[in-house]
Amino acid sequence: HVQLVESGGGSVQAGGSLRLSCAASGYSNSMYCMGWYRQAPGKEREGVAVISSDGRTSYADSVKGRFTISKDNAKNTVYLQMNKLKPEDTAMYYCGAYGPVVPEGCRSDWGYWGQGTQVTVS
């Protein structure tokens, strides 16, 4: 059984910071990608950030320069450091693990995701 558990969400003022964590169990985090998505009420899911098993990262334009994705392979955990938060960042944030890794980056032929953690910025 594969499980992803997000934590670290909460309510902060604009300009503040939060650090989200996603702990994976049931498999090794080698040779695939992990990433973060978010969804606000009435809007479609938006990809936020992705990190591949070889360390390559990619960010949505809306968060570039403010958010940083990283991982700890030994702990099977991925993080999302969010700085300079804005009200428009308010959403439910979901962690996903998917693959395979290809030369161009991350494909999503298969994947898993968690239940999400709420981020509210006012």
N, C-alpha and C positions, 0 to 999 in steps of 0.2 A: 504494500500500500504506500503510495507516494503522497506526502502531505507538505503543504507550504503554509506557513503561519506568519502573517504580518503583524508588526507591532510598531509603536512609536508615534502614532497619530495623536491628534489633540487639537485644541483651540489656541491660536496665537494671534497677536496683533500684526498688522501689516509691517513689513520690515524685519520680522522675527525669523527664527530658524527652527527647524525640526529635523530629526534624523530617523528615518524609517528603517526597519530591519525586516528581513525575510529569511526565516530558517527553514531549510529543506531537510526532509527525512525520507528514508526508504530507498535512497540511491545516492551515488556519487555525483557531484556537480562538475565532473570532468566531461569534456567533449560535447558541450551544449551551451546554450545561451540562457541568460536570466535577464529579466527586465521588469519594468514598472509601467502600468497603465493607470489611467484615472478616468472617472466618469462623474459628471455633475448632473443633477436632476434636469431632465429635458434635453440632454445633449448626448451625443454618441461617445463611445469610448475613444480615448486619445492615447496613443503611445507616447510615453514620457522619456524613457531612457532604456538602453540595452547594453549589456556587456557580454561578450563572447568568452568562451573558455580560454582563448589565447590573449585576452585582455583588451581587445578592441572595444571602444565605446561609441555610442551614438545617442544624440539628444534631439528632442523636438525643438524647433526654433523658439517656441514660447518659453522654454526653460533654460536654454543655452546660456552659460555664464553664471547662472544662479544655482543650478542643481549639479550634483556630482554623484555618479554611480560607482560603486566599488564592491569588491567581494573578498571573502576569506575562504579559500578552498578547504582549509583544514576543518573549518566549522560548518561548511556547506551553507554559508550565509551570504546574502547580498544586502547592500545598504544603499540608501538614497539620502544624501545630505542635501537639504533644501534650505537655501539662504535667501534673504531679501524677498520673503514671501509676499504675495499680492492677493487681494480678495478673489481675483479670478483663478487662483490656484485651489480654491475650495472645491473639494471633490472627495469621492471614495477612491482610494489608491489600492491597486491590486498588484500583487507580485506574480510573475509567471516564469516557468521553466519550459524551454522548448528547443527543438532542433530539427534537422541536424545543422552543424556548422559547415559552411561551404566557403570556398575562397572569397566570395563576394560578401560574406557576413553570416547572418542568421536566417535560416528558414524555419517555418512553423508547420512542418509536416505532422508533428506531434507536439503535444504540450499539456501542461498542468498549470493551474492557478489557484490562488488562495481565496479566502473569503473577504479580504479587504480590511483597510483601516481608514477611518474618517479623518480628514484634514479640513479644518475650518479656519479661515483667515478673515479677520474683521478690522 
